[in-house]
Amino acid sequence: MFGSSARNELQQCQAELAASQLTLATIKQSMAMIEFTPQGEILEANEPFLRTMGYRPEELKGKHHRIFCSESLRSSAAYTQFWQRLGNGESLSDRFMRITKEGREVWLEASYMPARDAGGQVSKVIKVATDITAQVNAERQHESLLNAINRSMAVIEFNPRGEVIEANENFLQTMGYRLEEIRGKHHSQFCDREEASSEEYRRFWQRLNQGEFIADRFKRIKKSGQVVWLRATYNPLYDGTGTLYGVVKFATDITSQVEHREAEAAAAQLAFASARETDASAVKGAGTVEEAVQVVR
């Protein structure tokens, strides 16, 4: 009876071991893995890790993890603490910039997981990683683009109801507000009362909530009550599921241009009126001359 129970237990352990080995093999096929001693010396690395970093197995075994790090990181107190924390059994997950054999920067989304022996001591550290270099580079380009826009344009973000979420410094300076004065307030505070209460304005936000992109020249009111003219685009924003969650506005202050054009138009109108008066005077003068000629005759 005891022998049968032991056999069953053994079979169960063997099944669990086989399942664990299958799981580990699957992970090793799809993710970069490397194992270290608690002090950071390399024990072994799988093929995806070797491909990512550009090494052969014999070039890594026995070397320290620092060969993957920049000089500034290797000599830092943070790096020393990094391995102290792992040696104490703390797991660490983050994005890490590492250096390949060719000296190229590579970004890894990685987890460092200390493994303990039967006595509870850390026997090795297992690292599982994914190469996210392309993603990080795309994020950097996106961030650079946003920074360039923020430097040159007035930017404000609204939720679908038209309430202010964020605004950059250019927008705040243009409109004369502090961020805390407008956050949570409705976009209509930047409009005159006639526009804000109009059917056209209601339709304006309806169109934005339907995902329509709107670009035009807009008359807006500053905190001081002065009129400001903005050349702006209202751009609907979508989350990962395709649901509209807000609207971002990019704008340029064109008040001086509009005022200049209005001044030119007023001057042109004045010139036209003066010309008509001059023409009328000329006609009247011609009639007077004709009458004088008749009298002389």
C-alpha angles and dihedrals in degrees: 000000000000091000092053092050091049091050091051091049090048091050091049091051091048091051091050091047091050091049091049092048090050091050091048092048091051091050091047091053095053106030137049110253133181132171128214138184114250086263093056102259115144117251101174142329131205127236097262089054092047091050092048094051098034098237137128118230094251091054092061109035110107094007121119124254089244090081086078094053135083119253092250091054095045092055096044128106088229090064092052090050089047092064093039090058092048091047089053090056100260117145117222128199127179146107112293131192111218136177122238125217089265091053095254120144115244127182119218129192096212146168122206108205122186113218119211128212126225090279093056094251122133105256099174144347120239119203121198115188145174124206107240097165094121091049093049092048090050090050091050091051090048091049092049090051092050091048090052091050091047091052095051107029142048108248129188131169127210135186117238090271090060096252118144116254103168139351130187126233094260091058093046092051092046093052097034097237138124116232094246089056094061107027108113092011122118124259089240090079087076092055132075116255095253093056095041092055096044128109088233090060092050088050090049092063091040090058091049091051088053088058098257119153112226126195126174147111111288133196111220136175123235124217088260090057094251120137117247125186119215130192097210148163124211110208123191115227125217132196127221092280093053094254117142109241104166152339127252121202123205113194144174123203107240097165094120091050093049092047090048092051092046089051090050091048091050090048091049091050091049091049090050092051091047090050091052091050090048090049091050091048090049091053091047090047091051090053091051091051090050090052091050091051090052091051091050090050 
